[in-house]
Amino acid sequence: MTPRLRGPIVLPWALGALFLAGIVHISSVLLMPRFAQNDAYVRLGGRMRGTVALPDPSVAQSIPFQDQRAEYSVCHYDLDLGAARVRSEVTPDALVAISFHDRTGRIFYSTTDRAALRGRIDVRLLTPRQLDSVEASDPEDQAPQELRLTPPTPTGFVLVRALIEQPGGRAAARQAANAVICRTERE
């Protein structure tokens, strides 16, 4: 004769197993991006020099949910090699948005050409040590001429989006996206 499992004994074990399964499931979902081999940084090309245009969204889907009405370019930064500088001259006929991502693809800062000072977007990405060095050399009577950011990770990428405002405006948007200059300043 087999013993029958009754409610008072089985219920706590079943609830415990369900609770443990929930914890394992939630932690695996939350930790998956940390261990993923094909993250945004790798998909967009790893280390590259300068600004690189992404393929036309109708040809290849490089970025999930890529907008068909925009042109994209990307550049990578590695603050271990030196501070990174991102510059763009603002033109009135193009809407340009620049987003700064850490290595995992999370956005830590974003701006548009509407926030430009004196017709230019000028951003420097620096480590805390580099920032202290730059601030120490600043003249005391003059405000900085660029926006200074300290990214959460030393490597990452900058994604530039230029909106196509009119049919046939893809070439102008591509030119605006590729006009953003991204370079490393050696120490």
Sequence and secondary structure as in RCSB ss.txt:
>XXXX:A:sequence
MTPRLRGPIVLPWALGALFLAGIVHISSVLLMPRFAQNDAYVRLGGRMRGTVALPDPSVAQSIPFQDQRAEYSVC
HYDLDLGAARVRSEVTPDALVAISFHDRTGRIFYSTTDRAALRGRIDVRLLTPRQLDSVEASDPEDQAPQELRLT
PPTPTGFVLVRALIEQPGGRAAARQAANAVICRTERE
>XXXX:A:secstr
      HHHHHHHHHHHHHHHHHHHHHHHHHHHHH SS HHHHTTSS SS EE   TTT   STT  TTEEEEEE
EEETTS EEEEEEE  TT  EEEEEEETTS EEEEEEGGG BTTEEEEEE  HHHHHHHHHHS TTS  SSEEE 
 SSSEEEEEEEEE  STT HHHHHHHHHT EEEEE  
